[in-house]
């Protein structure tokens, strides 16, 4: 239960072995390749940074093609994947098989081409729909759209606003020519569709007169034949295009049989992209490469075995001053799920303390006292057991940690539920009184927080837990100072406050204020020791006494434990009363819906407030944050688990 010790590993290998060596390190999954200190190394040897962004871009492009192909197949024929189904297992040889990747890329490009064809066909369908709609008003006209004017006769198609009558147009045209014909083809709410025939010599004057009323000529140069004939040709083409689209879709659906190959290739290319990114942190000469990395101390033998296989020159050493090794939290099965809480805040600084064993029990107790119900706790435990045994939870994932944490917190809720005599609130007494004719009360092992002095006792318990929590945090700070060779700082910065707190407690018990005054004097004399001058030291020491208000404020913040505990209990009681008023059948309907609702809102609140008390009141006393997560070169897969000699290497 600690932060794992890390070793700096420098490797010199042949350039020819680079790719296979990286592949081997990836299979081990315990080496983080870091960016080298280039100026220092270049001054001693002719190493240079060997970056090749084009290679990484090509791999990224190939990966995107595969992922797009999978999403396209899923769009036309959903690929069934259970949310918690275990990934397929695949051998290392198949996983890194370049031939399978190339085959998958070929399939992806075929799918991409089909999608491009579908887009082209759909675009043409859209254009045809627009053109067909433009010809629809002329459909009843038997005059060809490409009817040309002659030397003596002008043939024109046109439209005018529906607010203008055809008679008005005819009257305007008649003032320019006695020989013309204006035929209305169709009218709708917006405009009239018209055919105009007149002598060629009168054309300009006729048009000039009717254009004043909004007449506009329409050209059909791209069409031949009547509107009806053109529309029928378009409808035939639309049917043909729809058939082509369906054929393309069918071909895409047929590629569903290759979905597993595409998924394998997607994971393989993801691993290849990781290797390409790692190559950008590798220094090289003409014949050799230099890899700087971090390795957990306990993994040294495994890494050495691989390096000796490639005949590498290598060096393990302890982190130097100024270096910031990555952080790995290694905990027992009980404290492992609390990684979820720690990661949401910030990893501890390398060389400090693993917080999980220090706050885990407090977190569970705080969650439990706010949730405080046997029934709710049992449900959490049962869900946790079911999920861990029946569902696939990827090792190390937040989902796995969340499920395991739910089980731990469920046990804590059962404990406090027994203390308070709560089983789905007061469901036992309400049900027995309303439907069994006798009232049976589940007796609390400690007290009922909703009866008599229960709220006051609960408040005292919560504040007492808070005081212990804060004092424990201060104790951790003292330990860290002593460990770092600063015992006097621990005595002055923590011991003085403990002396003051002990004195206040003795004074409340009527034992006098002497110890408290001694603690206050110790703070005044020690807290300003870093300031300059006697006056500065004294002023800083006096001002430190004001910090006692912050400590009391921190303790009072634990009253939220009481507030959420009582809120959940009252809501549970309300739903029980409502259920008892409806009869035995509807009681269970109200009971199930009401308590599921109460559990849902309380899980969120209890988790948030439990975490808040750790982050602010506890971590603020001692926690050194800022650790970098350990990110080894490893096979991170989405669809498959890679097996190597019966050993899973996916992380």
C-alpha positions in Angstrom: 0.0 0.0 0.0 2.3 2.7 -1.3 3.6 4.7 -4.2 5.8 2.3 -6.1 9.5 3.1 -6.3 10.6 4.1 -9.8 13.9 3.7 -11.6 15.3 5.7 -14.4 16.3 3.4 -17.3 18.6 4.5 -20.1 18.9 2.0 -23.0 21.3 2.0 -25.9 20.4 -0.4 -28.7 21.0 -0.9 -32.4 18.8 1.2 -34.7 17.9 -1.9 -36.6 16.3 -3.4 -33.5 14.2 -0.3 -32.7 10.8 -1.4 -33.9 11.1 -4.9 -32.4 12.4 -3.5 -29.2 9.5 -1.1 -28.9 7.1 -3.9 -29.6 8.7 -6.0 -26.9 8.5 -3.1 -24.4 4.9 -2.6 -25.4 4.1 -6.2 -24.6 5.7 -5.8 -21.2 3.5 -2.7 -20.5 5.7 -1.4 -17.7 8.1 1.1 -19.4 7.3 4.7 -19.9 9.4 6.3 -22.5 10.1 10.0 -21.6 11.4 12.9 -23.4 15.2 13.0 -23.2 17.4 15.9 -22.0 18.6 16.6 -25.6 21.2 19.4 -25.0 23.0 17.5 -22.3 23.2 14.3 -24.4 24.1 16.0 -27.6 27.1 17.6 -26.0 28.5 14.2 -24.9 27.5 12.2 -28.0 26.2 12.8 -31.5 22.7 11.7 -30.6 19.8 13.6 -32.3 16.1 13.5 -31.9 14.7 11.2 -34.6 11.2 12.5 -35.2 9.1 11.4 -38.1 5.8 13.1 -38.0 4.7 11.9 -41.4 4.8 8.2 -40.3 2.6 9.0 -37.3 0.2 11.0 -39.5 -0.1 8.1 -41.9 -0.9 5.6 -39.1 -3.4 8.1 -37.7 -5.0 8.5 -41.1 -5.2 4.7 -41.5 -6.8 4.3 -38.0 -9.3 7.0 -38.9 -10.3 5.1 -42.1 -10.8 1.9 -40.1 -12.9 3.7 -37.4 -15.0 5.4 -40.1 -15.7 2.1 -41.8 -16.8 0.6 -38.5 -19.1 3.5 -37.8 -20.6 3.2 -41.3 -21.3 -0.5 -41.0 -22.8 0.2 -37.6 -25.0 2.9 -39.1 -26.6 0.6 -41.7 -26.5 -2.6 -39.7 -25.8 -2.1 -36.0 -22.9 -4.1 -34.6 -24.1 -5.7 -31.4 -21.7 -5.2 -28.5 -22.8 -5.7 -24.9 -21.9 -2.8 -22.7 -20.1 -5.2 -20.3 -19.3 -8.0 -22.6 -15.7 -9.3 -22.6 -13.5 -8.4 -25.5 -12.5 -11.1 -27.9 -9.2 -12.8 -27.3 -6.6 -12.6 -30.1 -3.0 -13.9 -30.3 0.0 -11.6 -30.5 0.8 -12.9 -34.0 -2.7 -12.1 -35.4 -2.7 -8.8 -33.5 0.5 -7.5 -35.2 -0.1 -9.3 -38.5 0.5 -6.6 -41.2 -1.3 -8.6 -43.8 -4.6 -8.5 -41.8 -4.2 -4.7 -41.3 -3.7 -4.2 -45.0 -6.8 -6.4 -45.7 -8.8 -4.3 -43.3 -7.6 -1.1 -44.9 -8.7 -2.4 -48.3 -12.1 -3.2 -46.9 -12.3 0.3 -45.3 -11.5 2.0 -48.6 -14.1 -0.1 -50.4 -16.7 1.0 -47.8 -15.5 4.6 -48.1 -15.9 4.4 -51.9 -19.5 3.0 -51.5 -20.3 5.8 -49.1 -19.0 8.3 -51.7 -21.2 6.7 -54.3 -24.2 6.9 -52.0 -23.5 10.6 -51.4 -23.2 11.2 -55.2 -26.4 9.4 -55.9 -28.3 11.2 -53.1 -27.0 14.6 -54.4 -28.3 13.7 -57.8 -31.6 12.7 -56.3 -31.8 16.1 -54.6 -31.1 17.9 -57.9 -33.7 15.8 -59.7 -36.3 16.6 -57.0 -35.6 20.3 -57.4 -35.8 20.1 -61.2 -39.0 18.0 -61.2 -40.6 20.4 -58.8 -39.8 23.2 -61.1 -41.4 21.4 -64.0 -44.5 20.2 -62.1 -46.6 23.3 -62.9 -46.0 22.8 -66.6 -46.9 19.2 -66.6 -50.3 19.6 -68.3 -48.8 21.6 -71.2 -48.4 19.7 -74.5 -46.0 22.2 -76.0 -42.4 21.0 -76.0 -40.2 22.9 -73.6 -37.6 23.3 -76.3 -40.1 24.7 -78.7 -38.1 27.3 -80.6 -39.4 30.6 -81.9 -39.6 31.1 -85.7 -38.7 34.0 -87.9 -42.3 35.4 -87.6 -43.5 33.8 -84.3 -42.2 34.2 -80.8 -42.9 31.4 -78.3 -42.2 32.2 -74.7 -42.9 30.7 -71.2 -43.3 32.9 -68.2 -44.7 33.5 -64.7 -46.3 36.4 -63.0 -47.5 37.0 -59.4 -50.8 35.5 -58.5 -52.1 39.0 -57.4 -52.2 39.9 -61.1 -55.0 38.5 -63.2 -54.5 37.0 -66.6 -57.1 39.5 -67.9 -54.8 42.4 -66.8 -51.9 40.9 -68.6 -54.0 40.4 -71.8 -55.1 44.0 -71.6 -51.5 45.2 -71.3 -50.4 43.0 -74.2 -53.3 44.1 -76.4 -52.1 47.7 -76.2 -49.0 46.6 -78.0 -50.3 44.0 -80.5 -53.7 42.9 -81.8 -52.4 39.4 -82.6 -51.1 37.4 -79.6 -52.2 34.5 -77.4 -51.6 34.3 -73.6 -52.6 30.9 -72.3 -52.6 30.1 -68.6 -51.0 26.6 -68.0 -51.6 26.6 -64.3 -52.1 28.9 -61.3 -51.4 28.5 -57.6 -51.5 30.7 -54.6 -48.3 32.4 -55.5 -48.1 32.8 -59.3 -49.5 32.1 -62.8 -47.7 29.9 -65.2 -48.2 31.2 -68.8 -47.5 30.5 -72.5 -47.2 33.6 -74.7 -47.4 33.6 -78.5 -47.0 36.7 -80.5 -45.6 38.1 -83.8 -41.8 38.4 -83.6 -41.9 42.1 -84.6 -44.2 42.8 -81.6 -42.2 40.8 -79.0 -40.3 43.7 -77.4 -43.2 46.0 -77.0 -45.5 43.2 -75.7 -42.9 42.1 -73.2 -42.3 45.7 -72.1 -46.0 46.2 -71.3 -46.5 42.9 -69.4 -43.2 43.0 -67.5 -44.6 46.1 -65.7 -47.1 43.8 -64.1 -44.4 41.3 -63.0 -44.3 39.0 -65.9 -40.9 37.1 -66.1 -39.8 34.8 -68.8 -38.7 31.3 -68.0 -36.0 29.4 -70.0 -36.0 25.6 -70.5 -32.9 25.3 -72.7 -31.6 22.2 -70.9 -34.8 20.2 -71.6 -36.2 18.6 -74.7 -39.8 17.4 -75.2 -42.8 18.3 -73.0 -42.7 18.8 -69.3 -44.5 15.5 -68.8 -41.9 13.6 -70.8 -39.1 15.2 -68.9 -40.8 14.4 -65.5 -41.2 10.8 -66.5 -37.5 10.5 -67.4 -36.6 12.1 -64.1 -38.9 9.7 -62.2 -37.3 6.8 -64.0 -33.8 8.1 -63.1 -34.9 8.6 -59.5 -36.0 5.0 -59.3 -32.7 3.9 -60.8 -30.7 6.0 -58.3 -32.7 4.6 -55.4 -31.9 1.1 -56.6 -28.2 2.0 -56.8 -28.3 3.4 -53.3 -29.9 0.3 -51.9 -27.3 -1.8 -53.7 -24.5 0.2 -52.2 -26.1 -0.1 -48.8 -26.5 -3.9 -49.2 -22.8 -4.1 -50.1 -21.9 -2.1 -47.0 -24.1 -4.4 -44.8 -22.4 -7.4 -46.4 -19.1 -6.1 -45.0 -20.5 -6.7 -41.5 -18.9 -10.1 -41.7 -15.6 -8.3 -41.7 -16.4 -6.2 -38.6 -14.1 -8.3 -36.4 -11.2 -7.9 -38.8 -11.8 -4.1 -38.8 -11.9 -4.0 -35.0 -8.7 -6.1 -34.7 -7.0 -3.7 -37.2 -8.3 -0.6 -35.3 -6.7 -1.9 -32.1 -3.5 -2.9 -33.9 -3.2 0.6 -35.5 -3.9 2.2 -32.1 -0.9 0.3 -30.7 1.2 1.2 -33.8 0.3 4.9 -33.2 1.5 4.6 -29.6 4.8 3.2 -30.9 5.1 6.0 -33.5 4.6 8.6 -30.8 7.2 6.8 -28.6 9.7 7.0 -31.5 9.5 10.8 -31.4 11.1 10.6 -27.9 14.0 8.4 -29.0 17.5 9.7 -29.7 19.6 8.2 -32.4 22.9 8.2 -34.2 23.6 6.5 -37.5 23.7 3.0 -36.0 22.3 3.3 -32.4 19.4 4.6 -30.5 19.1 6.0 -26.9 15.9 5.5 -25.0 15.3 7.3 -21.7 12.5 5.9 -19.6 10.9 5.1 -16.2 10.3 1.6 -14.9 8.8 0.5 -11.6 11.5 -1.0 -9.4 9.6 -4.3 -9.0 9.6 -4.8 -12.8 13.3 -4.5 -13.4 14.0 -8.2 -13.9 11.3 -8.5 -16.6 12.7 -5.5 -18.4 16.3 -6.8 -18.0 15.4 -10.1 -19.6 14.0 -8.3 -22.7 17.0 -6.0 -23.0 19.5 -8.8 -22.8 17.6 -10.6 -25.6 18.4 -7.6 -27.9 21.9 -7.2 -26.6 21.2 -3.7 -25.3 23.5 -1.6 -23.1 21.3 -0.3 -20.2 21.5 1.4 -16.9 19.0 1.5 -14.0 19.5 4.3 -11.5 17.5 6.1 -8.8 15.8 9.4 -9.7 18.1 12.3 -9.5 17.3 15.6 -7.7 15.0 17.7 -9.8 13.5 14.7 -11.7 9.8 14.0 -11.3 9.1 10.3 -11.8 5.6 9.2 -12.7 3.4 7.9 -10.0 1.8 4.4 -9.5 -0.5 3.8 -6.6 -0.3 0.1 -5.5 -2.9 -0.9 -3.0 -4.6 -3.9 -1.5 -8.0 -5.0 -2.9 -9.8 -3.0 -0.2 -8.1 0.3 -0.9 -7.6 -0.1 -4.7 -11.1 1.2 -5.6 -10.3 4.6 -3.9 -8.0 5.3 -6.8 -11.1 6.7 -8.4 -11.5 9.3 -5.7 -7.7 10.2 -5.7 -7.5 10.5 -9.5 -10.5 12.9 -9.6 -8.4 15.2 -7.3 -4.8 14.8 -8.3 -2.1 12.1 -7.9 0.2 12.6 -5.0 3.7 13.9 -5.6 6.3 11.2 -6.1 8.0 10.5 -2.7 5.0 11.5 -0.6 2.4 9.2 0.8 -0.2 7.1 -0.9 -3.5 8.7 0.3 -5.8 5.7 -0.3 -5.1 3.7 2.9 -5.2 7.0 4.8 -8.6 8.3 3.8 -10.3 5.1 2.5 -11.9 4.1 5.8 -13.0 7.7 6.5 -14.6 7.9 3.1 -16.5 4.7 3.5 -17.7 5.7 7.0 -18.8 9.2 5.9 -20.6 7.7 2.9 -22.2 5.1 5.1 -23.5 7.5 7.8 -25.1 9.7 5.1 -26.6 6.7 3.3 -27.3 4.9 6.6 -29.8 2.2 5.6 -29.6 -1.6 5.7 -31.8 -2.0 2.6 -30.0 0.6 0.6 -26.6 -0.8 1.6 -27.7 -4.4 0.7 -28.8 -3.2 -2.8 -25.4 -1.6 -3.3 -23.5 -4.7 -2.2 -25.7 -7.0 -4.4 -25.2 -4.8 -7.4 -21.5 -4.7 -6.8 -21.3 -8.5 -6.4 -23.4 -9.1 -9.6 -21.3 -6.6 -11.6 -18.0 -8.1 -10.6 -19.0 -11.7 -11.1 -21.3 -11.5 -14.1 -20.2 -8.5 -16.1 -16.9 -7.8 -17.8 -15.1 -4.9 -16.1 -11.8 -3.9 -17.7 -9.0 -4.2 -15.1 -7.9 -0.8 -13.9 -10.9 1.0 -15.4 -12.9 3.6 -13.6 -16.0 1.4 -14.0 -14.3 -1.4 -12.1 -13.2 0.9 -9.4 -16.7 2.5 -9.1 -18.4 -1.0 -8.8 -16.0 -2.1 -6.1 -16.3 1.2 -4.3 -20.1 0.8 -4.3 -19.7 -2.6 -2.5 -17.5 -1.1 0.2 -19.7 1.9 0.7 -22.7 -0.5 0.8 -21.2 -2.4 3.7 -20.7 0.9 5.5 -24.3 1.9 4.9 -25.4 -1.5 6.4 -23.3 -0.8 9.5 -24.8 2.6 10.1 -28.3 1.3 9.2 -27.9 -1.3 12.0 -26.8 1.5 14.3 -29.8 3.6 13.5 -32.4 0.8 13.0 -33.2 1.8 9.4 -34.4 -0.7 6.8 -35.7 1.3 3.8 -36.4 4.0 6.4 -39.2 2.9 8.8 -40.7 0.4 6.2 -40.9 -2.4 8.8 -43.0 -0.4 11.2 -45.2 1.2 8.5 -45.9 -2.1 6.7 -46.6 -4.1 9.9 -48.9 -1.4 11.4 -50.9 -0.9 8.1 -51.1 -4.5 6.8 -50.3 -6.9 9.7 -52.4 -5.2 12.4 -49.4 -4.9 14.8 -46.6 -2.3 14.9 -43.1 -3.8 14.9 -40.2 -1.4 15.2 -36.7 -2.4 14.1 -34.6 -1.5 17.2 -31.5 0.6 16.6 -28.3 -0.7 18.0 -27.3 2.8 19.0 -30.0 5.4 18.5 -32.7 6.6 16.1 -31.6 9.9 14.5 -35.2 11.0 13.9 -36.5 10.5 17.5 -35.9 12.4 20.7 -32.4 13.6 21.2 -31.3 11.6 18.1 -30.5 14.6 15.9 -28.4 16.2 18.6 -26.5 12.9 19.3 -26.0 12.5 15.5 -24.6 16.0 15.3 -22.1 15.3 18.1 -21.1 12.0 16.5 -20.5 13.7 13.1 -18.5 16.6 14.6 -16.5 14.1 16.6 -15.7 12.1 13.5 -14.7 15.3 11.8 -12.4 16.3 14.6 -10.7 12.9 14.5 -10.4 13.2 10.7 -8.7 16.5 10.9 -6.4 15.5 13.8 -5.4 12.4 11.9 -4.5 14.6 8.9 -2.4 16.8 11.1 -0.7 13.7 12.4 0.2 12.6 8.9 1.7 16.0 8.3 3.8 15.5 11.5 4.9 12.1 10.3 6.0 13.5 6.9 8.0 16.3 8.5 9.8 13.8 10.8 10.4 11.4 7.9 11.9 14.3 6.0 14.3 15.1 8.8 12.3 18.0 10.3 11.2 16.8 13.7 11.3 20.3 15.3 9.0 21.6 12.5 6.6 18.7 13.3 6.7 19.6 17.0 6.1 23.3 16.4 3.6 23.2 13.5 1.5 20.3 14.7 2.4 19.7 18.3 1.6 23.3 19.3 -1.9 23.1 17.8 -2.5 19.7 19.5 -1.5 21.2 22.8 -3.9 24.1 22.2 -6.8 21.8 21.2 -6.1 19.5 24.3 -6.1 22.6 26.5 -9.5 23.7 25.1 -10.9 20.3 25.7 -9.6 20.3 29.3 -11.0 23.8 29.9 -14.5 22.6 28.6 -14.3 19.8 31.2 -13.5 22.3 33.9 -9.8 21.5 34.3 -8.6 25.1 33.8 -7.1 27.0 30.9 -3.4 26.4 31.7 -2.8 23.9 29.0 -4.6 26.0 26.4 -2.6 29.0 27.3 0.6 27.0 27.0 -0.5 25.9 23.5 -1.3 29.5 22.5 2.0 30.7 23.8 3.8 27.9 21.8 2.1 29.1 18.6 3.0 32.7 19.2 6.6 31.8 19.8 7.0 29.3 16.9 4.7 30.2 14.0 6.6 33.3 13.0 10.1 31.8 13.0 10.5 32.2 9.3 9.8 35.9 9.4 12.5 38.6 9.7 13.1 40.5 12.9 11.7 40.1 16.4 8.6 42.2 15.6 7.9 40.3 12.4 8.2 36.9 14.2 5.9 38.1 17.0 3.3 39.5 14.7 3.2 36.4 12.6 2.9 34.2 15.7 0.0 36.3 17.1 -1.8 36.2 13.8 -1.5 32.4 13.7 -4.0 32.2 16.6 -6.6 33.4 14.2 -6.3 30.1 12.3 -8.2 28.5 15.1 -11.4 29.8 13.5 -10.5 27.9 10.3 -10.1 24.7 12.3 -13.5 25.2 14.0 -15.0 26.0 10.6 -13.5 22.8 9.2 -15.1 20.8 12.1 -18.5 22.4 11.6 -18.4 21.4 7.9 -18.9 17.8 9.0 -22.4 18.7 10.1 -23.3 18.0 6.4 -23.0 14.3 7.4 -26.0 14.8 9.8 -27.9 16.8 7.3 -27.8 14.3 4.5 -28.4 11.4 6.8 -31.6 12.9 8.1 -32.7 14.1 4.7 -32.5 10.6 3.3 -34.2 9.1 6.3 -37.1 11.6 6.1 -37.6 11.1 2.4 -37.7 7.3 2.9 -40.2 7.8 5.7 -42.4 10.0 3.5 -42.6 7.4 0.7 -43.4 4.7 3.3 -46.3 6.7 4.6 -47.6 7.4 1.1 -47.3 3.7 0.3 -49.2 2.8 3.5 -52.1 5.0 2.5 -52.6 3.2 -0.8 -53.2 -0.4 0.2 -51.0 -3.5 0.0 -50.8 -3.7 -3.8 -50.0 -0.1 -4.5 -47.8 0.0 -1.4 -45.1 -1.9 -3.3 -45.4 0.3 -6.4 -44.9 3.5 -4.3 -42.2 1.7 -2.2 -40.1 0.6 -5.2 -40.4 3.9 -7.2 -39.9 6.1 -4.1 -36.9 4.3 -2.6 -35.2 3.9 -6.0 -35.6 7.7 -6.4 -34.3 8.3 -2.9 -31.3 6.0 -3.5 -30.5 7.7 -6.8 -30.4 11.3 -5.5 -28.6 10.2 -2.3 -25.8 8.3 -4.0 -24.8 11.4 -5.9 -25.0 13.6 -2.8 -23.2 11.2 -0.5 -20.4 10.6 -2.9 -19.8 14.3 -3.6 -19.8 15.3 0.0 -17.7 12.4 1.1 -15.1 13.3 -1.5 -15.3 17.0 -0.6 -14.5 16.3 3.0 -11.4 14.4 1.9 -10.3 17.0 -0.7 -10.7 20.2 1.5 -10.7 19.3 5.2 -8.3 16.3 5.1 -6.0 16.7 2.1 -5.5 20.4 2.9 -3.7 19.4 6.1 -0.9 17.3 4.5 -1.4 16.3 0.9 1.3 17.0 -1.6 -0.4 16.9 -5.0 1.0 17.2 -8.6 2.1 13.7 -9.4 2.2 12.6 -13.0 0.4 9.4 -13.9 2.5 6.5 -15.1 1.8 6.1 -18.8 3.7 3.0 -20.0 4.2 2.0 -23.6 1.5 -0.7 -23.7 -1.2 -2.3 -25.8 -4.3 -0.4 -25.0 -7.2 -2.1 -26.8 -10.9 -1.3 -27.2 -12.2 -4.4 -28.9 -9.8 -7.3 -28.1 -7.6 -8.8 -25.4 -4.2 -9.8 -26.7 -2.8 -13.0 -25.4 0.9 -13.8 -25.3 1.8 -17.3 -24.1 -1.4 -17.5 -22.0 -0.6 -14.1 -20.5 -2.9 -11.2 -21.1 -0.9 -8.1 -22.1 -3.7 -5.6 -22.7 -4.0 -3.1 -19.8 
